[in-house]
Amino acid sequence: MNPYEALANAIILQAAKDYRASLIKKNGAAERRQIRKFFRSRLFANISDANPDYLIERLEAKHV
């Protein structure tokens, strides 16, 4: 894995961790909106082939 792929993976992994953490925060809705915006952004599309809606769905399903 090249350094750029490693950085992209680290960014996405941190966003996923932050999203999961926001699910248990009392006032995490605004944070989740920002992270969903990132997952659906052009930047995310440029660094990942993942389907953002599927990713969000899986993160929320693990919370339940």
Sequence and secondary structure as in RCSB ss.txt:
>XXXX:A:sequence
MNPYEALANAIILQAAKDYRASLIKKNGAAERRQIRKFFRSRLFANISDANPDYLIERLEAKHV
>XXXX:A:secstr
  HHHHHHHHHHHHHHHHHHHHHHSTT HHHHHHHHHHHTSHHHHHH  S HHHHHHHHHHHH 
